[in-house]
Amino acid sequence: MSNPSSDTISVRIPRALYEQARSDAATEHRTIPGQIEYWAKVGRAALDNPDLPVSFIAEALASLAEPREEATPFEPRGRRQ
């Protein structure tokens, strides 16, 4: 039995969108499908949260993708020594 989360389908997109995805993917060290998936996640989150800036959403998604062992613990400014 196949894993539903790994199932894929083919989708037709305009060549210009594909070329932009290829360019951005190279810059961001993603695959082309990974870049398009990233855009979809950011877009979905932006539509779900219209009061948040898109840059904030993109940074929040990036931080959620970081491995927890590499995360820096939050320290309120008043508690530094």
N, C-alpha and C positions, 0 to 999 in steps of 0.2 A: 504494500500500500504506500502511495506517495505522501509526502509531507505537504499539506495544503499551503503552508507559508512559502514553500519553495517552488510552487507551480508558477509558470510564467505564461504569458500570452503575447502575441505580436500586435503592435498598434501602428497604424500609419500616422506619421506626423509630417508637417511640411519640411522640406529640405533645409530651409533657413533656420528653423528651430533645431533641427539635428546638428547643423554646423555650429550654432551658438552653444549647444550642449557639449559638443566636442571641444570647443575652445575653452569653455568654463571648466569642463571636467579635467582638462590637462592642467589648468591653473590650480585647481583645488585638489589635485591628486585623487580623482574619482574616475570610475568608469563612466561611459556615456549613459548607460542605464542608471547607474548610481546618481549621476547628476540630475537626470530627469526625475528620479524618485525623490531626491532632495528638494527640488523645486516644488514637487507635488506636496510634500510634507509641510514646507514653509507656507505655501499657498493655502493649504487646508487650515493650518493653524491661524493664519492671518484672517481668513474668513470667519473662523470660529471666535476670534478675539479682535474685533475691528478697532477697539480702543488702544491696542498695543502697536508700537512702531514695528515695522517688518524687521528692522535691524535687531531689535530686542528679541523677537521671535527666533530669528536665525541664530543668535548667540545662545539663547536658551536651549534650542535643539542641539547645538554643538556641545554645550556643557553636559547635556543628558547623555550624549554619545561617548563621552570620555570615560575610560575605565576608572572605577571608583578608587582603586589603589593609587592612581595618579592625581586624584583630586586634592586640592589644598583646603584644609579645614577653615571654616569661616570663623573669624575673630572680630567681634565688635571693636570699633576704634578705641573706645574708652578702656579696654582691657589689656592693651599692649603694655609690655614691661620693658 
